[in-house]
Amino acid sequence: MYNVAFVEDEKCVAQKGCRLCIMFCPEADCIRLDTRKMKAFVVVDRCKGCELCVVVCNAAKHQAILMAPVNGATGEIMLDKQKAEAAALGQAYQG
């Protein structure tokens, strides 16, 4: 198991112009804007678990992103489970 970012829709303020998580994510096309809901969302297979989005979202005082373990076999985010070990930045971007 590994952690990926998850955006809580009720806390996300992308509709008000905040797109910090999208701008600061180092992985291309990992965090996108759902133009119907005007909320950010994470593409699970692209997320490396670096937690940079959590840092910038928390710095903006929104706290809309959390890290949650994902089942590697199914790709399902397990919000009710305890977080897996976080990847160090170097680990997240090795190959």
Secondary structure as GFF3:
##gff-version 3
##sequence-region A 1 95
A	DSSP	beta_strand	2	7	.	.	.	ID=ss1
A	DSSP	three_ten_helix	14	16	.	.	.	ID=ss2
A	DSSP	alpha_helix	20	24	.	.	.	ID=ss3
A	DSSP	beta_strand	31	34	.	.	.	ID=ss4
A	DSSP	beta_strand	39	42	.	.	.	ID=ss5
A	DSSP	three_ten_helix	44	46	.	.	.	ID=ss6
A	DSSP	alpha_helix	52	59	.	.	.	ID=ss7
A	DSSP	beta_strand	65	70	.	.	.	ID=ss8
A	DSSP	alpha_helix	89	92	.	.	.	ID=ss9
###
